[in-house]
Amino acid sequence: MADDGVGFDPSGHGRGFGLTNMANRVAAVGGSFRVDTTPGHGTVVRATFPL
């Protein structure tokens, strides 16, 4: 999933568990999870799963 929004600072500490929970759930089924973001340039979230 990708957007062209404001992005965020990936080194910042969030207050929630949303991305952490997503990464854990993907890992639990043998997949991989990646977030690429840059402030001012949007965000790309990738989740891949084995078939």
Biopython code that builds the backbone (N, CA, C, O; Angstrom):
import numpy as np
from Bio.PDB.StructureBuilder import StructureBuilder

atoms = [
    (1, "MET", "N", (0.855, -1.134, 0.000)),
    (1, "MET", "CA", (0.000, 0.000, 0.000)),
    (1, "MET", "C", (0.918, 1.219, 0.000)),
    (1, "MET", "O", (1.947, 1.223, 0.676)),
    (2, "ALA", "N", (0.554, 2.238, -0.747)),
    (2, "ALA", "CA", (1.380, 3.448, -0.818)),
    (2, "ALA", "C", (0.489, 4.681, -0.804)),
    (2, "ALA", "O", (-0.661, 4.649, -1.243)),
    (3, "ASP", "N", (1.048, 5.759, -0.292)),
    (3, "ASP", "CA", (0.353, 7.039, -0.370)),
    (3, "ASP", "C", (1.373, 8.140, -0.616)),
    (3, "ASP", "O", (2.579, 7.936, -0.474)),
    (4, "ASP", "N", (0.875, 9.290, -0.980)),
    (4, "ASP", "CA", (1.755, 10.438, -1.230)),
    (4, "ASP", "C", (1.512, 11.521, -0.182)),
    (4, "ASP", "O", (1.610, 12.715, -0.465)),
    (5, "GLY", "N", (1.196, 11.080, 1.026)),
    (5, "GLY", "CA", (0.909, 12.004, 2.123)),
    (5, "GLY", "C", (2.164, 12.599, 2.724)),
    (5, "GLY", "O", (3.195, 12.711, 2.061)),
    (6, "VAL", "N", (2.067, 12.972, 3.968)),
    (6, "VAL", "CA", (3.161, 13.678, 4.635)),
    (6, "VAL", "C", (4.249, 12.746, 5.151)),
    (6, "VAL", "O", (5.312, 13.222, 5.549)),
    (7, "GLY", "N", (4.018, 11.424, 5.157)),
    (7, "GLY", "CA", (5.014, 10.505, 5.694)),
    (7, "GLY", "C", (5.216, 10.733, 7.177)),
    (7, "GLY", "O", (4.450, 11.461, 7.810)),
    (8, "PHE", "N", (6.249, 10.111, 7.735)),
    (8, "PHE", "CA", (6.565, 10.320, 9.145)),
    (8, "PHE", "C", (8.026, 9.982, 9.379)),
    (8, "PHE", "O", (8.676, 9.349, 8.548)),
    (9, "ASP", "N", (8.524, 10.410, 10.515)),
    (9, "ASP", "CA", (9.911, 10.148, 10.884)),
    (9, "ASP", "C", (9.991, 8.726, 11.438)),
    (9, "ASP", "O", (9.473, 8.472, 12.525)),
    (10, "PRO", "N", (10.625, 7.789, 10.725)),
    (10, "PRO", "CA", (10.652, 6.403, 11.184)),
    (10, "PRO", "C", (11.441, 6.191, 12.470)),
    (10, "PRO", "O", (11.275, 5.161, 13.123)),
    (11, "SER", "N", (12.288, 7.132, 12.848)),
    (11, "SER", "CA", (13.034, 6.986, 14.097)),
    (11, "SER", "C", (12.234, 7.480, 15.298)),
    (11, "SER", "O", (12.633, 7.275, 16.445)),
    (12, "GLY", "N", (11.110, 8.130, 15.031)),
    (12, "GLY", "CA", (10.255, 8.612, 16.115)),
    (12, "GLY", "C", (9.560, 7.455, 16.803)),
    (12, "GLY", "O", (9.398, 6.382, 16.223)),
    (13, "HIS", "N", (9.156, 7.676, 18.026)),
    (13, "HIS", "CA", (8.485, 6.644, 18.806)),
    (13, "HIS", "C", (6.992, 6.918, 18.803)),
    (13, "HIS", "O", (6.539, 7.943, 19.312)),
    (14, "GLY", "N", (6.229, 5.994, 18.227)),
    (14, "GLY", "CA", (4.785, 6.132, 18.208)),
    (14, "GLY", "C", (4.182, 5.809, 19.558)),
    (14, "GLY", "O", (4.844, 5.239, 20.425)),
    (15, "ARG", "N", (2.934, 6.174, 19.730)),
    (15, "ARG", "CA", (2.252, 5.914, 20.995)),
    (15, "ARG", "C", (1.415, 4.644, 20.939)),
    (15, "ARG", "O", (0.898, 4.192, 21.961)),
    (16, "GLY", "N", (1.282, 4.074, 19.758)),
    (16, "GLY", "CA", (0.424, 2.898, 19.631)),
    (16, "GLY", "C", (1.208, 1.657, 19.257)),
    (16, "GLY", "O", (2.437, 1.662, 19.196)),
    (17, "PHE", "N", (0.462, 0.599, 19.009)),
    (17, "PHE", "CA", (1.069, -0.678, 18.661)),
    (17, "PHE", "C", (0.662, -1.128, 17.265)),
    (17, "PHE", "O", (0.910, -2.277, 16.898)),
    (18, "GLY", "N", (0.051, -0.260, 16.486)),
    (18, "GLY", "CA", (-0.498, -0.643, 15.187)),
    (18, "GLY", "C", (0.497, -1.300, 14.253)),
    (18, "GLY", "O", (0.271, -2.430, 13.818)),
    (19, "LEU", "N", (1.593, -0.627, 13.930)),
    (19, "LEU", "CA", (2.574, -1.193, 13.006)),
    (19, "LEU", "C", (3.283, -2.393, 13.618)),
    (19, "LEU", "O", (3.595, -3.353, 12.913)),
    (20, "THR", "N", (3.536, -2.351, 14.907)),
    (20, "THR", "CA", (4.166, -3.486, 15.580)),
    (20, "THR", "C", (3.267, -4.709, 15.519)),
    (20, "THR", "O", (3.739, -5.808, 15.227)),
    (21, "ASN", "N", (1.985, -4.537, 15.787)),
    (21, "ASN", "CA", (1.041, -5.653, 15.714)),
    (21, "ASN", "C", (0.946, -6.201, 14.303)),
    (21, "ASN", "O", (0.901, -7.417, 14.113)),
    (22, "MET", "N", (0.915, -5.327, 13.313)),
    (22, "MET", "CA", (0.868, -5.789, 11.925)),
    (22, "MET", "C", (2.103, -6.613, 11.595)),
    (22, "MET", "O", (1.988, -7.683, 10.998)),
    (23, "ALA", "N", (3.278, -6.133, 11.972)),
    (23, "ALA", "CA", (4.523, -6.858, 11.697)),
    (23, "ALA", "C", (4.526, -8.215, 12.399)),
    (23, "ALA", "O", (4.950, -9.208, 11.808)),
    (24, "ASN", "N", (4.067, -8.273, 13.630)),
    (24, "ASN", "CA", (4.027, -9.534, 14.369)),
    (24, "ASN", "C", (3.070, -10.535, 13.736)),
    (24, "ASN", "O", (3.377, -11.725, 13.678)),
    (25, "ARG", "N", (1.941, -10.084, 13.273)),
    (25, "ARG", "CA", (0.966, -10.983, 12.644)),
    (25, "ARG", "C", (1.486, -11.526, 11.322)),
    (25, "ARG", "O", (1.299, -12.702, 11.012)),
    (26, "VAL", "N", (2.133, -10.677, 10.552)),
    (26, "VAL", "CA", (2.712, -11.132, 9.286)),
    (26, "VAL", "C", (3.816, -12.153, 9.562)),
    (26, "VAL", "O", (3.886, -13.184, 8.893)),
    (27, "ALA", "N", (4.671, -11.878, 10.533)),
    (27, "ALA", "CA", (5.759, -12.799, 10.879)),
    (27, "ALA", "C", (5.217, -14.138, 11.387)),
    (27, "ALA", "O", (5.826, -15.180, 11.145)),
    (28, "ALA", "N", (4.095, -14.120, 12.081)),
    (28, "ALA", "CA", (3.521, -15.344, 12.637)),
    (28, "ALA", "C", (3.133, -16.351, 11.560)),
    (28, "ALA", "O", (3.072, -17.551, 11.831)),
    (29, "VAL", "N", (2.874, -15.882, 10.351)),
    (29, "VAL", "CA", (2.526, -16.787, 9.252)),
    (29, "VAL", "C", (3.676, -16.920, 8.252)),
    (29, "VAL", "O", (3.481, -17.391, 7.131)),
    (30, "GLY", "N", (4.876, -16.502, 8.667)),
    (30, "GLY", "CA", (6.060, -16.681, 7.835)),
    (30, "GLY", "C", (6.279, -15.618, 6.784)),
    (30, "GLY", "O", (7.054, -15.826, 5.851)),
    (31, "GLY", "N", (5.618, -14.488, 6.912)),
    (31, "GLY", "CA", (5.755, -13.419, 5.933)),
    (31, "GLY", "C", (6.764, -12.369, 6.356)),
    (31, "GLY", "O", (7.431, -12.498, 7.383)),
    (32, "SER", "N", (6.861, -11.334, 5.547)),
    (32, "SER", "CA", (7.738, -10.211, 5.882)),
    (32, "SER", "C", (6.942, -8.919, 5.794)),
    (32, "SER", "O", (5.969, -8.814, 5.046)),
    (33, "PHE", "N", (7.373, -7.950, 6.567)),
    (33, "PHE", "CA", (6.660, -6.680, 6.684)),
    (33, "PHE", "C", (7.682, -5.565, 6.649)),
    (33, "PHE", "O", (8.697, -5.621, 7.342)),
    (34, "ARG", "N", (7.417, -4.555, 5.845)),
    (34, "ARG", "CA", (8.362, -3.443, 5.705)),
    (34, "ARG", "C", (7.593, -2.136, 5.533)),
    (34, "ARG", "O", (6.581, -2.076, 4.834)),
    (35, "VAL", "N", (8.095, -1.101, 6.182)),
    (35, "VAL", "CA", (7.536, 0.241, 6.039)),
    (35, "VAL", "C", (8.653, 1.156, 5.565)),
    (35, "VAL", "O", (9.688, 1.270, 6.221)),
    (36, "ASP", "N", (8.446, 1.807, 4.431)),
    (36, "ASP", "CA", (9.382, 2.804, 3.910)),
    (36, "ASP", "C", (8.676, 4.149, 3.936)),
    (36, "ASP", "O", (7.615, 4.314, 3.335)),
    (37, "THR", "N", (9.265, 5.105, 4.631)),
    (37, "THR", "CA", (8.636, 6.417, 4.747)),
    (37, "THR", "C", (9.696, 7.494, 4.894)),
    (37, "THR", "O", (10.776, 7.269, 5.441)),
    (38, "THR", "N", (9.359, 8.653, 4.395)),
    (38, "THR", "CA", (10.217, 9.823, 4.523)),
    (38, "THR", "C", (9.312, 11.016, 4.789)),
    (38, "THR", "O", (8.342, 11.228, 4.062)),
    (39, "PRO", "N", (9.616, 11.799, 5.823)),
    (39, "PRO", "CA", (8.784, 12.975, 6.076)),
    (39, "PRO", "C", (8.660, 13.838, 4.817)),
    (39, "PRO", "O", (9.659, 14.170, 4.178)),
    (40, "GLY", "N", (7.438, 14.189, 4.477)),
    (40, "GLY", "CA", (7.169, 15.022, 3.316)),
    (40, "GLY", "C", (7.054, 14.277, 2.003)),
    (40, "GLY", "O", (6.799, 14.891, 0.967)),
    (41, "HIS", "N", (7.240, 12.945, 2.023)),
    (41, "HIS", "CA", (7.243, 12.199, 0.763)),
    (41, "HIS", "C", (6.382, 10.945, 0.773)),
    (41, "HIS", "O", (6.511, 10.122, -0.132)),
    (42, "GLY", "N", (5.535, 10.771, 1.731)),
    (42, "GLY", "CA", (4.637, 9.625, 1.732)),
    (42, "GLY", "C", (5.208, 8.388, 2.395)),
    (42, "GLY", "O", (6.301, 8.399, 2.961)),
    (43, "THR", "N", (4.424, 7.311, 2.303)),
    (43, "THR", "CA", (4.751, 6.059, 2.976)),
    (43, "THR", "C", (4.376, 4.887, 2.083)),
    (43, "THR", "O", (3.369, 4.925, 1.377)),
    (44, "VAL", "N", (5.202, 3.842, 2.124)),
    (44, "VAL", "CA", (4.903, 2.581, 1.450)),
    (44, "VAL", "C", (4.957, 1.482, 2.506)),
    (44, "VAL", "O", (5.941, 1.357, 3.234)),
    (45, "VAL", "N", (3.897, 0.693, 2.581)),
    (45, "VAL", "CA", (3.838, -0.447, 3.492)),
    (45, "VAL", "C", (3.753, -1.701, 2.630)),
    (45, "VAL", "O", (2.886, -1.812, 1.763)),
    (46, "ARG", "N", (4.678, -2.660, 2.879)),
    (46, "ARG", "CA", (4.698, -3.903, 2.115)),
    (46, "ARG", "C", (4.572, -5.082, 3.076)),
    (46, "ARG", "O", (5.300, -5.175, 4.065)),
    (47, "ALA", "N", (3.655, -5.963, 2.773)),
    (47, "ALA", "CA", (3.534, -7.221, 3.504)),
    (47, "ALA", "C", (3.539, -8.328, 2.463)),
    (47, "ALA", "O", (2.751, -8.298, 1.517)),
    (48, "THR", "N", (4.423, -9.305, 2.630)),
    (48, "THR", "CA", (4.471, -10.445, 1.720)),
    (48, "THR", "C", (4.215, -11.709, 2.523)),
    (48, "THR", "O", (4.611, -11.826, 3.682)),
    (49, "PHE", "N", (3.541, -12.654, 1.872)),
    (49, "PHE", "CA", (3.148, -13.889, 2.531)),
    (49, "PHE", "C", (3.530, -15.081, 1.667)),
    (49, "PHE", "O", (3.425, -15.012, 0.442)),
    (50, "PRO", "N", (3.972, -16.175, 2.284)),
    (50, "PRO", "CA", (4.246, -17.381, 1.507)),
    (50, "PRO", "C", (2.930, -18.021, 1.048)),
    (50, "PRO", "O", (1.921, -17.971, 1.753)),
    (51, "LEU", "N", (2.961, -18.608, -0.114)),
    (51, "LEU", "CA", (1.763, -19.297, -0.626)),
    (51, "LEU", "C", (1.923, -20.793, -0.519)),
    (51, "LEU", "O", (1.021, -21.539, -0.899)),
]
sb = StructureBuilder()
sb.init_structure("model")
sb.init_model(0)
sb.init_chain("A")
sb.init_seg("    ")
for serial, (resi, resn, name, xyz) in enumerate(atoms, 1):
    if name == "N":
        sb.init_residue(resn, " ", resi, " ")
    sb.init_atom(name, np.array(xyz, "f"), 0.0, 1.0, " ", f" {name:<3s}", serial, name[0])
structure = sb.get_structure()
